[in-house]
Amino acid sequence: IGLTSGTLVVTGPLTVEGPGAAQIALQGNGAPILRADGFSGATLSVRGLAFQGGGAPGAGGGAVDLVAASATFAECLFADNADSALLARSYGGRTLEVRACRFERNSGLDGGAVN
């Protein structure tokens, strides 16, 4: 699924149960794919989804940018993202859990997978 109108912004609780990372992917086309804003109440739980081709030049979080948001990712694929696949900016005890996810061919100044 290619994004055509910009980054998906999450401002409340969201759970996504995908059919499997090999079955469906969110394609960033060089732009950030998903941003979760914990200051607005966002929490995120994602299973079985791929995040591919995201980018956030100069900002980080090419695929997913977590701003003070707690998140869990399970059985996901992060591939071919620039500017770090997953950026977690934690404020005040937020948590990030990554289980059985794959990170392939991501790049970034401070780490291509998780920053």
N, C-alpha and C positions, 0 to 999 in steps of 0.2 A: 504494500500500500504506500504509494508515494505521496508525501505531503505537498500540497499545492498552495496552501494559504498560511504558511508559517508554523511556528512551534506550537505543539499541543501544550497548553498550560493547565495544570491541575491546582485547584485552590481548596479542595475538600477531600474527604476520604474517597479513594478509588481502588477497586479490586478488578484486575483483568486476568481472566483464565483463558489463555490462548490454546489452540489445538496442538501446539508444539512449535519450537523454533524453526524446524525444517518445513513447516506448513505455512507460516505466515510471518511477514516481516514488515516493520515500519521503515520506510526508506526516507532518509533525510535530504538526499540530493545536495549535500554540502552544507546544509543548515542544521541548527539544533533540532532534535526530534521532540524531546519532552522536557518540560521544566515543572517541578513540583515546588510550590511555595508554602513552606510550613508556617510562615507568619500569617498566612490566610487560612490555616487549618488543614493543609494537605498532609495526608498519609497515603502511602502507595504500596500495593501488593501486586506483583506481576509474576505470572507463571506461563511458560511455554510460548514466548514471543521473541522474535529477533529484532534487533536494532541495528540498522546498517546504513552506512554512508552519511552519517551525521557529521557536522563540523560547527565549531564556534570560534572562529579566529580571534585570538587575543583574550578569550574569556574562559575557555575550558568547558568541559561537559558537552562534547560534541554530540553524543547520543542522549545522555540524560544529565540534567543539572538539578541537583537537590539543594534547595536553599532552606535550611532549618527544617527539613522534612524527614520524617522517619520513613524508611522504605525496606521492602523485602523483594528480592528477585530470585526466582527459582527456575531452573531448567531453561534459561534464556541464552541467547547468543548475541554478543556484541562484536560486530565485524566491520572492518574497513571504515572506522570512524576516525576523524582527525580531532586534535585538541583534547585528548583524553576521552575515552568512551563514557566514563561515569565520573562526575565530579560531585563530591559530597561535602557541602559546607555546613558543618554541624554547629549548632548554637544550643546550649542548654540541655544537654542530655539526649539529643535525637540519636536514633540508631540506624545503622545500615547492615542488612544481612543479605549475603549473596551465597546461594546454595546451588551447586551442580550447574553453574553457568560456564559458558566458554567465552573467552576473549581471543579474537583472532585478527591479526593485521591492523590493530589500532595504533595510533601514534599520538604523541604529545610531549611537550617540553619537560614536564615533571612526571611522566609515566603514561603509557598509552592505554592502560587498562583502567585503573582506579586512581583517582587523585583526590 
